[in-house]
């Protein structure tokens, strides 16, 4: 398991900021929670000015943390 997950702070707000640490992850969660399952390119278009590399990196980070899964994203 990811060491970040093993050492989460006791404060719920701090835990949330630890797990969702940047603006891209907030926008990814916004779009997935509003629209449900999305294709990669559909998610990229809905977010706007995010590159493929940045989106991929953030999705992998979020998947490792258990924040999103491939049941929410189709390829």
PASEVO-771522 format. One line per field, with one value per residue: residue number from 1; chain; x, y, z of N, C-alpha, C in turn. Coordinates in pm, whole numbers, plus 50000, padded with zeros to 5 digits. Each point is the difference from the previous one (the first is absolute). Example, Ala and Ser with C-alpha at 12.3 -4.5 7.8 and 13.67 -1.06 7.14 Angstrom:
2
k	[1,2]
c	[A,A]
nx	[51319,49965]
ny	[49431,50105]
nz	[50780,49928]
cax	[49911,50082]
cay	[50119,50119]
caz	[50000,50006]
cx	[50090,49923]
cy	[50120,50109]
cz	[50000,50073]
***
This chain:
75
k	[1,2,3,4,5,6,7,8,9,10,11,12,13,14,15,16,17,18,19,20,21,22,23,24,25,26,27,28,29,30,31,32,33,34,35,36,37,38,39,40,41,42,43,44,45,46,47,48,49,50,51,52,53,54,55,56,57,58,59,60,61,62,63,64,65,66,67,68,69,70,71,72,73,74,75]
c	[A,A,A,A,A,A,A,A,A,A,A,A,A,A,A,A,A,A,A,A,A,A,A,A,A,A,A,A,A,A,A,A,A,A,A,A,A,A,A,A,A,A,A,A,A,A,A,A,A,A,A,A,A,A,A,A,A,A,A,A,A,A,A,A,A,A,A,A,A,A,A,A,A,A,A]
nx	[50084,49950,50125,49956,49943,50116,50039,49872,49985,49985,50036,49867,50011,50094,49925,49892,50068,50032,49876,49951,50125,49930,50002,50092,50042,49987,50055,50091,50007,50006,50077,50076,49991,50015,50095,50058,49986,50128,50007,50124,49980,49889,50068,50095,49904,49939,50123,50033,50077,49967,50129,50023,50124,49956,49906,50084,50093,49908,49954,50126,50032,49890,50034,50127,49943,49941,50036,50058,49917,50043,49923,50073,50098,49953,50071]
ny	[49881,50105,50044,50076,49890,49946,50119,49975,50132,50024,50117,49993,50127,49977,49898,50076,50098,49903,49953,50123,49984,49992,50107,49929,49951,50122,50047,49906,50017,50130,49977,49917,50086,50099,49941,49951,49882,50024,50023,49956,49997,49937,49933,49976,49981,49927,49959,49990,50088,49873,49979,49919,50047,50122,49981,49938,50091,50094,49942,49980,50124,50043,49922,50034,50120,49939,50118,49947,49940,49899,49982,50109,49931,50021,49904]
nz	[50000,49944,50023,49900,49960,50027,49960,49982,49994,50129,49956,49990,50034,50089,50038,49987,50057,50083,49997,50011,49963,49887,49925,49935,50115,50044,49888,50013,50131,49973,49896,50069,50100,49913,49926,50107,49943,49971,49871,49981,49870,50035,50090,49910,49911,50091,50026,49874,50058,50009,50010,49899,50003,50021,49907,49920,50027,49991,49891,49964,50036,49941,49898,50012,50014,49897,49949,49894,49920,49931,50105,50034,49944,49880,49945]
cax	[49916,50072,50037,49918,49874,50027,50032,49906,49981,49872,49902,49935,50030,50138,49999,49944,50100,50109,49956,49962,50097,50021,49878,49958,49927,49869,49921,49971,49893,49878,49941,49958,49885,49884,49965,50020,50103,50036,50118,50116,49996,49883,50041,50098,49928,49913,50085,50048,50140,50089,50068,49982,50098,49958,49879,50041,50073,49906,49912,50076,50016,49870,49969,50084,49943,49865,49904,49925,50031,49968,49855,49953,50067,50013,50104]
cay	[50119,50126,50052,50118,49955,49942,50107,50110,50078,49973,50104,49969,50102,49978,49875,50032,50075,49908,49910,50078,50105,50105,50045,49904,49891,50053,50007,49862,49952,50074,49950,49861,49992,50056,49928,49856,49939,50079,49962,50084,50124,50075,50064,50102,50115,50064,50075,50118,50018,49903,49917,49856,49953,50044,49925,49862,49997,50022,49883,49890,50034,49985,49857,49942,50041,49946,50108,49963,49867,49988,49987,50135,50050,49896,50031]
caz	[50000,49990,50132,50024,50058,50132,50094,49986,50122,50066,49965,49873,49900,49958,49924,49869,49925,49968,49894,49882,50025,49901,49931,49897,50064,50037,49877,49959,50087,49966,49877,50017,50090,49929,49877,50014,49919,49884,49923,50029,49920,50045,50126,49967,49942,50099,50093,49928,49960,50065,49900,50015,50099,50133,50034,50027,50127,50109,50010,50060,50142,50065,50004,50105,50130,50012,49980,49880,49947,49859,49981,49973,49881,49898,49901]
cx	[50088,50030,49922,49869,50018,50020,49907,49983,49863,49890,49938,50030,50141,50012,49949,50101,50118,49962,49966,50085,50017,49872,49951,49919,49861,49910,49965,49885,49867,49932,49954,49879,49874,49952,50016,50113,50024,50119,50111,49991,49880,50032,50099,49932,49917,50081,50053,50147,50097,50064,49973,50091,49956,49875,50036,50069,49905,49904,50072,50020,49870,49959,50081,49947,49860,49892,49913,50039,49961,49854,49939,50057,50012,50102,49949]
cy	[50125,50054,50125,49959,49943,50107,50120,50073,49972,50100,49969,50101,49980,49871,50024,50074,49912,49911,50072,50126,50106,50031,49900,49887,50044,50005,49861,49944,50069,49939,49855,49989,50053,49908,49850,49951,50082,49936,50100,50134,50087,50074,50112,50125,50073,50083,50126,49994,49908,49914,49852,49945,50035,49923,49855,49987,50015,49883,49882,50023,49977,49853,49931,50032,49945,50104,49976,49859,49996,49967,50136,50056,49885,50044,49977]
cz	[50000,50140,50035,50068,50140,50106,49987,50133,50063,49962,49864,49889,49945,49919,49859,49915,49961,49882,49871,50002,49894,49924,49898,50062,50043,49876,49946,50083,49970,49879,50012,50092,49932,49888,50010,49913,49873,49928,50028,49927,50039,50130,49973,49942,50104,50100,49932,49969,50074,49890,50029,50109,50142,50045,50035,50135,50118,50018,50064,50150,50076,50008,50109,50139,50022,49983,49877,49959,49853,49979,49973,49871,49902,49898,49860]
***
